[in-house]
Amino acid sequence: MKIVMLGAPGAGKGTIASRLSVKYGIPHISTGDIFRANIKNGTELGKKAKFYMDQGLLVPDELTCDLVMDRISQDDCKKGFILDGFPRTIPQAEALTDALDEKDEQMDYALNVILSDDKIVKRMSGRRTCPKCGAVYHIVTLPPKKEGICDKCGSALVQRADDSEETVKKRLEVYHEQTEPLIEYYHRAGIIVEVSGDAGADQEVDRLSEVLEDEE
Ligand code: AMP
């Protein structure tokens, strides 16, 4: 099963994608995570990507598309995969469609995770992450036991540069302009399924399992 996650940054795509990945035994491919790993490892790609990410802008398509095409051609993607954060522009979606067409394949579902901009700003600007173990907290909804300290490894928590309120607003602007048209693109392909970013992730994943399995 090949799934694409749509929806604004911070709507909850990652949580739903990682649960579906476990449920269906298919890899969860997050372009944001790939870029962040490259930044951490100091690669050339990481240096280039960071310049755009820190400003809330999209990394150019030419740095993004090949990376994803290469990743989905690996062996662990034979049974399917979940793309989280890609495509983010119409040219990226077209590159994906073309690459799959060549193999006589297509995406099965595009899950559109819906949450209002106001809620996204509150959710993302309160997010704190552990730079060492990757644990994620929220100052209001999921605070660590000791303020500013990771429960799991004791490191000082940080706010991702792209989670500051100003950058989140920029990312939402970029989303509405460049990524939202993908909803129409996948509507035309007839594979959109709507998901609430507000309901609990477990509840949405249970509901989705029925929809996805029913159509298989
Ligand atoms: P995310 O964790 O998915 O919100 O991604 C974080 C940042 O990585 C985005 O704000 C972009 O700067 C960059 N990024 C991730 N995926 C893409 C993509 N498909 N195209 C361009 N930039 C991306």
Boltz pocket constraint, residues with backbone or C-beta under 6 A from the ligand:
constraints:
  - pocket:
      binder: B
      contacts: [[A, 9], [A, 10], [A, 31], [A, 32], [A, 33], [A, 35], [A, 49], [A, 52], [A, 53], [A, 54], [A, 56], [A, 57], [A, 58], [A, 59], [A, 60], [A, 61], [A, 64], [A, 84], [A, 85], [A, 86], [A, 87], [A, 88], [A, 92], [A, 162], [A, 171]]
      max_distance: 6.0
